[in-house]
Amino acid sequence: MRIVETRLLKSKIDAALLGKIVFARFLELPLRTFDRLVAQAESSIGHEGLYPWVTMGRLEGAQVADEATGIHQTQASPILGEIREAGESLMFLYRRDSYAREYRFDEEGLCRLMSNPNFPGESAKILRKLRLINSRNRLTHALILAVLALQAEYLRSELPLSLLPLTQAQMSERLRAQPGLSVVADPGRISRLIRGLSLALPNGKITPLTGLFPKPRQVHCHFVDYVIKKEDSLFGAGMLREPLTDGDIAEIFERECGIRLLRRTVANIRRDLAIPDYRSRSHRTNYLAATEGFSALVPLTAQALRIAVPTHPGVYEIRATYASGAGGDKEGWPWKSVPPGPHSVIYIGSAGDLRKRLGDHLRGSSGNALLYRYITDGTARVRFRLTSEGWRGEERELYRVFCETFGTPPPCNRMSP
């Protein structure tokens, strides 16, 4: 942050614009970095003799997990907090005190203090940093409370059909209407803030905060995914004799939600979700069931990894086009061993940090030359499922089911995990 401020000051930017730029960068700080910064700032309050004019407190109405659970905080968490049911309402518990910290200033006293020509410049920097922490935490808290109110039905039931379309512009409009929020909540700031935050749902599942801001297309994806993955229960109830076609799904969507989708739109959504067509699903349901809860396919690019893939443990699956790979030829590709569709599975893996591991694959530093050849043409895509622990065991199980379903391992898995 200090380097950024120095560079901006040297460029002689207007003070108001400079403040907006610094705050925008501050909103992008990862939680662990933010936690360390808060600890450093608070230790500096005493060193700089600011305690008479600065009081540490907590955001109004905010709760921290250790007080509710009795579990002592040990290290900075990459998760902002957890959602819990409290009777008929939802409550949010922050994982760290720093995420709910708020400082209160004796403005008159500080004004007199800073008017002294000998007032240390380092103390002025600490005060600016404390005000940045206040602004970020206030915006975060208002945002979380709004999300809990808007997506309450989904957060309780976790039924995909309960998830409401929600844009950052809509959230900005809602937050700007709150008279008590002192921070300007424009869509750009909201976008920067939510990009790196994750929450724990009532069932313990970790989800990126961006997942609670779905576009209409994403809601349609949830519906298609939900309906297809309910096929087994429909078979068991005797309501289906064969998998649903894209036309069947479009009819169900119009009947249940009142929204008309074209058959080809359903087909495009299904392909984006890496779900085989109805003919293939009639023979390959085992692997489909094993990948329940996976994200939609994401391009395997540096920008997509930075935005869409969290730094959490999980399992993942990499797909590439039929024509990609060594020189674009078809030699060596096990055509009958992979799921049909525009993208086919070439690698299954797991990692304690998904973003880092996938970045290694993208840069060719993972030690898998064959996989890197498939990735280099830019068509590779990845999907993943987050897990709190035991990701290696999940990888082994997914690999086993893949081999049983398709008769051979993915071509870039050189050995069994």
N, C-alpha and C positions, 0 to 999 in steps of 0.2 A: 504494500500500500504506500509506503514512504517513497519508493522509487517512482511509482506512478504519479504521486503528487508533485515530486521534484521536476519530472519531465514536463508536466502540464504547466507548472509555474514558470518554467523557463520559456515556454511558448507564449506567455503573456495572454492567456485566455481570460475573458471576462470572469469576475469572481463568482457571479451567480451560475454561469455555465460550468465553471470549474467544480463548484459544489455538487452540481447534478451529475457530472461525470464521475467524481470520486464516489458518490453514493451508489451510482449504478454498478461500479466495480465492487463496492463493498457488499452489495446484495448477492453477488456471484460467489462469494467466499464459501468453500466447503465447510460443513459443520465443524469438523475437527479443527480446521484452521481458525474458524470463528471462535471456538471455545478457548483455544490458546491465546488468541488476541484479547479476549475478555479477561482471562486470568492475568495477562501481562499488564493490561490497563488498570486493573484493580490493585495490583501490587504497586503500581506507580502512584496511585492516589496518596498513599501514605508517604512514599519517598518525596513527593513534591509538596507535601504539607497542605493538601487540598481537602482533607476530611472535614474541617469546619464548614465548608461550603458545598460539599458533595455527600449525599447520603445514598447508600445502596439499598434497593428495594426490589419489588417484584411487580410485574404487570398486574393490573387489577383483574381479579377473577382467574388468574393463571394458577395452575397446580403442577407440581413436579412429582414424578413417579416415585422417588425414594420416600417421600412423605406419605404417599398413599399405600405403598407396598412394604415399607420398612427395609427395602434393599438399598444398601449404601452405594453411592455412585463411585465407580472405580476408575473409569476412563471415559474420554469423550466418545459419544455414540454417533455413528453415521446416520442414525435415525432420529428425526426431530422429536417424535413422541409416539404415544399409543392412544387409540380411541377405545373407550370402554362404555358399556351400557350402564346407565344409572337410572333404574326405573324406566320411565317412559322417555327419557331424554338420553343424549350422548354427552360424554365428558371427554376432555383431552388432557392427557398427562405428558408434560415435557420430560424428556429423558435427562436433561441437565439443567442446573440452575441458570447457567449462562444463556440458555435459549429463552428464558422468561425474565431475564434481568431488566430492571429499569432504574435509572439514576434520577435523583431529584436534586435540583440545584437551587442554591440561594443566589438568585440572579442579581439582586442588589449588591450583596457582598462581593460576588465575583466581578461585577462591573467596577466597583471601587478598587478591587485588587488588581484587575487588569489595566486600570488607568495609570498604575505606577510604572514609570519608565523602566524600572528594574525588574518588572515581572518576567520570570524566565520563559523563554520561548518553548522549552520542553513542556512546561506546564500547560501552555496554550494548546500544544499538540495533543496532550492527554485529554483535555476538555473536549476538543473536536472529536476525538476518537470515541469518547463516552457518549456524545450526542449522536454519532453515527450508530452506535450500538442501540441506543434508545429507538431511533427511527426504524432500524431494521426489525427489532423485536416487536415494536408496535404494529408495523405493517404485517408481519408474520402472524401475530396473534389475531388481528382483525380478519385476516384471510382465512385462518383455520376455523374460526367461529362461523364465518359465512359458509365455508364448504360443508361443515357439519350440519348446518341448517338446510342447505340446498340439496345435499346428497344423503340426507338422513335415511331415507327408505332403502337406498342401496347399501349404505354402511351397515344397516341392521341385518338385511337379508342376504346381501352379496349376490343377488340375482341380477344378471347382466341387464335384463329388461327394465330394472328399476333405476339404472344410471341415466341421469338427465344430460342432454347436450348442454355444455357450459363453455363459453368462450372467455378469454381473458378480458375482452372488452366489456362483456356483461358483468364480470366480477368487478372491474374497475368502476363501472357505473354504480354498482351497489355500494361499494366501499366509499366512493366519493359522497354518497348521500348520508353517510354517518357523520353526525355533527361532532362527535368526540374524537375523531381520528385526525391527528395533527399532521400526518404524512400524506403527501399527494400520491394517490394510488393509481397511477396511469398504467395502461396495458403493458408498456415496455418494462416498467419496474416489476410488475407481477410476473412477467415472463422470466426475467432474470432471477427472481427469487425462487420460484417453484421448480426451476430446472434441476436443481441439485438436492431437493428435499424428498425424503421418503417417510412414510407413516406405517405404523403397525395397526392393522385392522382388529376388530374385536376378537377374531379367531386366531390372532397371532401372525397372520400372513402379512408380509411386507409388500407395500405397493408404492411406486413413485407418486408424488403428489400430482404430477402432470396427468396421471391416469384418471384423476377425478375431474379433469377438464376436457371431456371428450367432445369431438366435433360430431355432427350428425352422421357422417360416414362411419365414424368409429362405433357409434351406437348401433348402426346397421350391422357392422361386423360382429358386435357382441351377440346380436340376435341370431345371425346365421350360425355362429359358432355354438351358441347355446342349443339351438334346435337340432343341429347335426349330432351334437354330443348326447342328446336325449334319445337318439334312435334306439339304443339298446333297450331302454325301459319301454319304449313303444312296441318293440318286437315282443318283449316279455308279456305285455298286456294284450297281445294279439291284435294291435291296432295297425301294425305294419307287416307286410310280407317281404318287402325289399327296401333298401335305403331310399331316402327322399331324393327326388330329382331337384334341379334348380328351380323348375317351374312349381313344384310342390312347395318349396320353401317360400317362394314369392307369394303364393296364395295364402299360406299361413301368416306371413307377415302382414298382408293386407287385412286379413280377417281379425288378427289379434291386436294390431296397432293402428289400423286405418291408414297405413302408408303403402302406396303402390310402388313396387320395385320391378324393373324389367328382369326377365330371366337372365339376360347377359350380365346385368349388374350383380345379381346373386353369384353368377359364375366368377366374375372378377373378384368379388369379395372372398369367395371360397379359395381362389388361387392365392390371394394376398395372405390368407390365413394358413396356407400350406395344407389345405384339406383336399384329399383326392375326390374325384367325381363319384357318382353313386355306384357305377359299375365296379370301380376299384375298392370302394368301401365295403362292398359285400364280401370281399375276400381278405381285406387288410384292416380289420377293426382293432386288432390287438395293439398295433403301434399307435394308432389314432388315440386309443384310450390311455396309453402310457404317456402321451404328450399333452394330456389335458392340463390346462393352466399355463401353457406356453404363451409367450407374447406373440403379437403379429410379426411377420417378417420385417426386418430392418436392413437397409443396405449396409454392407460391410465397408463403410467409409469412415474416415477420421471424424468428420462432422457428425455423422449419425451416431457413432459410438459416444461422442461427447454429450449429445443431447438425449439420446434414448436409452442408453445402457448404463445402469447404475454401477457403483463400485461395491457391489454386494456379492456374496457367494451364490453359486447356482450352477445349473447344467445348461448346455446350449447345443444347438444343432446348426451346422453350416450347410447351405445349399448353393448350387451353382447351375448355370444353364447347361443343357446337353452339349452345346458346341464349345463351352469353355474348357480350359485345361491345357494340356501340353500341345501348344501350337494350334489349337482350335480343331484338331482332328478328333475322330471318334474312337480311335484305337485305345484299347485298355479300359474303356468305360463299361462297367457291368450292366448293360441295358436292362436285363430282365431282373436285376436285383434291387432296383431303386423305385420309389414311389413315382407314379406318373405325374405329369404336369410340367409347367414351364421351368420349375426349379426342382432339383433332386438332391437328396441328402448325400453329402460327400464326407462329412465328419461329425462325430459326436464327442463332446468333451465336457469338462467341468472345471471350475476354478473358485478360489476364495475371493477373487476380485475379477468379476466378469469383464469389466471395461479394460483392465490392464492385459488380461490374457488375450482377448480378442484383438487388442492393439498390437500385441506381439505377433499374432497370426498375420495381421494386415501388413506389418513391416517386414515379415519374413524372418523374424528372430526367434520363432518358436521351435526351430529345429526340424520342421516338417516341410521338406522341399516340394513334395508332390502337392500338398495342400496349398502352398504359396503359389504354385503355377496356376491353380484353378482360381485363386483370388486375384491375381494380377490383372486380369482383363476387366475388372470393375463390375462384374455382374453378380458376384457372390452376395448372398443375403444370410442373415442369421436371425434366429429366434431363441428365446431363453425362458427359463423358469427360475425365479429366486427361491432360495432355501436358506434357512437359518443355520443349519448344520447338516453334516452327513452328505455333502454334495458328491463326494467320490462314490459313495454307495449308490446314490441315485444314477450317476453316470454308468456304473456297472449294470444296473438293472435296465436302464434304457438301451444300452448296447446289447444286452441279452435279448430283450424283446424285439429289437430291430433284426437281429440275426435270425430269430425264430420266425418272424413275419416274412422277411424277404429272402431268407436262405443264404445270405452272405453278409459280411460286415460292410460298413461304408468304405468306399475305396481308399480314403485317406487315413483311416484308422489302421496303423501299421501293426498294432498288436492289441490284444484284449486288455481293457483297463483293469 
